[in-house]
């Protein structure tokens, strides 16, 4: 599961170009043409990085960037600003608003891809890591293998994606709706109770004996990887 990138750009040809190249690099890409629509979308689902055009209908990229930086949940969200303005004063303005990087159109696609990867590596290294680990759990993306204390665990495709999603966000609580969106995708309709079924299967596969359950149920909120699990596994016996 690649990092999720939201491209906010109203030039259709450029949007198509960016989507094609980002998806070819393994990213999960969503595109929005209006600033106000992007603002609404990010209140529902926060991506891992935003490629944001300066001039947009509905709400300018500068104003959207200001709003994102004002919210605690998107304060650290990596933002790359795209603009046709090359003057130094405009570049400074874009960075001062909160953008992490600034690229002037026309630009080199390989350069943009390199900047995206660099920002993600600094902001969310777990999204690019080959091996994810938490406590005594280990997930190897290249080999698509999962192990606990070195013991192989055979997971189905959905349970694998579910565990991978949790490992990418250790300790964070996700509602059933957020898990459906992040693991199954927002374009697929599945009943929220399906999440409970797959969480139950994942728990059984991860805990065949009396081992500590790494998944925490948060009543009225959802599920998370239990931070006490990681601390217990790392503490000396």
C-alpha positions as CSV (number, residue, x, y, z in Angstrom):
1,X,0.0,0.0,0.0
2,X,1.7,3.2,-1.2
3,X,1.6,6.5,0.5
4,X,-1.6,8.5,-0.3
5,X,-1.1,11.6,-2.3
6,X,-3.7,14.3,-3.0
7,X,-3.1,16.3,-6.1
8,X,-5.0,19.6,-6.1
9,X,-4.7,21.0,-9.6
10,X,-7.3,22.5,-12.0
11,X,-5.2,21.9,-15.2
12,X,-6.6,18.6,-16.6
13,X,-3.6,17.7,-18.7
14,X,-1.2,18.3,-15.8
15,X,-3.4,16.4,-13.4
16,X,-3.4,13.4,-15.8
17,X,0.4,13.6,-16.1
18,X,0.9,13.8,-12.3
19,X,-1.5,11.0,-11.6
20,X,0.1,8.7,-14.1
21,X,3.7,9.3,-12.9
22,X,2.8,9.1,-9.2
23,X,0.8,5.9,-9.6
24,X,3.7,4.5,-11.6
25,X,5.9,5.1,-8.6
26,X,3.5,3.1,-6.5
27,X,1.5,5.9,-4.8
28,X,-2.2,5.9,-4.1
29,X,-3.3,9.1,-5.9
30,X,-6.5,11.1,-5.6
31,X,-7.1,14.3,-7.6
32,X,-9.3,17.3,-6.9
33,X,-9.7,20.4,-9.2
34,X,-11.1,22.9,-6.7
35,X,-9.5,24.3,-3.5
36,X,-12.8,24.3,-1.5
37,X,-13.5,20.6,-2.6
38,X,-10.0,19.7,-1.4
39,X,-10.6,21.4,1.9
40,X,-13.7,19.4,2.4
41,X,-12.0,16.2,1.3
42,X,-9.2,16.6,3.8
43,X,-11.6,17.0,6.7
44,X,-12.8,13.5,5.8
45,X,-9.6,11.8,5.0
46,X,-6.1,13.2,5.5
47,X,-3.5,12.1,2.8
48,X,0.2,11.5,3.5
49,X,1.2,14.4,1.2
50,X,-0.4,17.2,-0.9
51,X,0.7,18.5,-4.2
52,X,-1.1,21.9,-4.3
53,X,-1.5,24.4,-7.1
54,X,-1.2,28.1,-6.2
55,X,-4.1,29.3,-8.3
56,X,-7.3,27.3,-7.9
57,X,-11.1,27.9,-8.3
58,X,-13.2,28.0,-5.1
59,X,-10.3,28.5,-2.7
60,X,-6.7,29.5,-3.5
61,X,-3.8,27.2,-2.8
62,X,-2.3,29.8,-0.5
63,X,-5.5,30.0,1.6
64,X,-5.9,26.2,1.7
65,X,-2.3,25.9,2.9
66,X,-3.0,28.4,5.7
67,X,-6.1,26.5,6.7
68,X,-4.3,23.2,6.8
69,X,-1.5,24.6,8.9
70,X,-4.0,26.0,11.4
71,X,-5.5,22.6,12.1
72,X,-3.8,20.3,14.6
73,X,-4.5,17.2,12.5
74,X,-2.9,18.7,9.3
75,X,-0.3,21.0,10.9
76,X,2.6,18.6,9.9
77,X,1.1,17.4,6.6
78,X,3.8,17.6,3.8
79,X,2.8,20.2,1.2
80,X,4.4,20.8,-2.2
81,X,3.2,24.0,-3.8
82,X,3.0,24.3,-7.6
83,X,2.9,27.7,-9.3
84,X,3.7,29.5,-12.6
85,X,5.1,32.4,-10.6
86,X,8.8,32.3,-10.5
87,X,9.6,35.6,-8.7
88,X,11.6,35.2,-5.5
89,X,9.0,37.2,-3.5
90,X,6.2,34.7,-4.4
91,X,8.4,31.8,-3.6
92,X,9.1,33.2,-0.2
93,X,5.4,33.9,0.3
94,X,4.5,30.3,-0.5
95,X,7.0,28.9,1.9
96,X,6.0,31.4,4.6
97,X,2.4,30.3,4.3
98,X,3.5,26.8,5.4
99,X,4.4,24.9,2.2
100,X,7.4,22.5,2.7
101,X,8.6,22.8,-0.9
102,X,7.9,25.0,-3.9
103,X,8.1,24.0,-7.6
104,X,7.7,26.5,-10.5
105,X,5.9,25.4,-13.7
106,X,6.9,24.1,-16.1
107,X,8.9,21.6,-14.0
108,X,10.7,18.3,-14.4
109,X,8.5,15.3,-13.4
110,X,11.5,13.3,-12.1
111,X,12.4,16.3,-10.0
112,X,8.9,16.4,-8.5
113,X,8.9,12.7,-7.8
114,X,12.3,13.0,-6.1
115,X,10.9,15.9,-3.9
116,X,7.8,13.8,-3.1
117,X,9.9,10.9,-2.0
118,X,12.3,13.1,0.0
119,X,9.4,14.8,1.9
120,X,7.7,11.5,2.6
121,X,11.0,10.0,3.9
122,X,11.3,12.8,6.4
123,X,7.7,13.1,7.4
124,X,6.5,9.5,7.4
125,X,9.4,7.0,7.0
126,X,7.2,4.1,7.8
127,X,5.3,4.6,4.5
128,X,8.5,3.9,2.6
129,X,10.0,1.3,4.9
130,X,10.3,-2.2,3.5
131,X,10.0,-3.8,6.9
132,X,7.4,-2.6,9.5
133,X,7.8,-3.8,13.1
134,X,5.9,-3.2,16.3
135,X,6.7,-5.1,19.5
136,X,7.5,-8.6,18.4
137,X,5.4,-8.2,15.2
138,X,7.2,-7.8,11.8
139,X,5.8,-7.3,8.4
140,X,8.1,-7.6,5.3
141,X,6.5,-5.8,2.4
142,X,8.9,-7.1,-0.3
143,X,8.3,-10.8,0.7
144,X,4.7,-10.2,1.9
145,X,5.5,-12.1,5.0
146,X,4.3,-11.5,8.6
147,X,6.0,-13.0,11.7
148,X,5.6,-12.8,15.5
149,X,8.7,-13.5,17.6
150,X,10.2,-15.0,14.4
151,X,7.2,-17.4,13.9
152,X,5.6,-17.1,10.5
153,X,1.9,-16.0,10.5
154,X,-0.2,-16.8,7.4
155,X,-2.6,-13.9,6.8
156,X,-5.3,-13.5,4.2
157,X,-5.1,-10.5,1.8
158,X,-7.5,-8.4,3.8
159,X,-6.0,-9.2,7.2
160,X,-2.5,-8.4,5.7
161,X,-3.7,-5.0,4.5
162,X,-5.4,-4.3,7.8
163,X,-2.2,-5.1,9.8
164,X,-0.1,-3.1,7.4
165,X,-2.4,-0.1,7.8
166,X,-2.2,-0.3,11.6
167,X,1.6,-0.7,11.5
168,X,1.9,2.4,9.3
169,X,0.1,4.4,12.1
170,X,1.1,2.7,15.4
171,X,-1.0,3.9,18.4
172,X,-3.5,5.9,16.3
173,X,-7.2,5.1,16.9
174,X,-9.2,4.5,13.7
175,X,-13.0,4.4,13.4
176,X,-14.6,1.6,11.4
177,X,-15.3,4.2,8.7
178,X,-11.7,5.3,8.6
179,X,-10.5,1.7,8.3
180,X,-13.0,1.0,5.5
181,X,-11.7,4.1,3.7
182,X,-8.0,3.3,4.3
183,X,-8.0,-0.5,3.8
184,X,-10.8,-1.2,1.4
185,X,-11.0,2.1,-0.4
186,X,-13.7,4.8,-0.4
187,X,-15.2,3.7,-3.7
188,X,-16.2,0.2,-2.4
189,X,-19.4,-0.1,-0.3
190,X,-18.9,-2.5,2.6
191,X,-20.9,-2.6,5.8
192,X,-19.0,-1.3,8.8
193,X,-19.6,-4.6,10.6
194,X,-17.2,-6.2,8.1
195,X,-14.4,-4.4,9.9
196,X,-15.3,-6.2,13.2
197,X,-15.2,-9.5,11.4
198,X,-11.8,-9.0,9.9
199,X,-10.4,-7.5,13.2
200,X,-11.6,-10.7,14.9
201,X,-9.9,-12.9,12.3
202,X,-6.7,-10.9,12.5
203,X,-6.6,-11.2,16.3
204,X,-7.1,-15.0,16.1
205,X,-4.2,-15.3,13.7
206,X,-1.9,-13.1,15.6
207,X,-2.7,-14.6,19.0
208,X,-3.0,-18.4,18.6
209,X,-2.0,-19.0,22.2
210,X,-2.2,-16.7,25.3
211,X,0.0,-14.0,23.8
212,X,-0.8,-10.4,24.4
213,X,-3.2,-8.9,22.0
214,X,-1.6,-6.1,20.0
215,X,-4.9,-4.7,18.9
216,X,-6.8,-2.4,21.2
217,X,-10.6,-1.8,21.1
218,X,-11.5,1.7,22.0
219,X,-15.1,1.7,23.0
220,X,-17.2,4.2,20.9
221,X,-14.1,5.1,18.8
222,X,-12.7,2.1,16.9
223,X,-9.4,0.2,17.0
224,X,-5.7,0.8,17.3
225,X,-2.4,-0.9,17.8
226,X,-1.9,-0.9,21.6
227,X,1.1,1.2,22.6
228,X,1.3,-0.9,25.8
229,X,2.0,-3.9,23.6
230,X,5.1,-2.3,22.1
231,X,6.3,-1.2,25.5
232,X,5.7,-4.6,27.1
233,X,7.7,-6.3,24.3
234,X,10.6,-3.9,24.5
235,X,10.9,-3.9,28.3
236,X,13.5,-6.3,29.9
237,X,12.1,-9.5,31.4
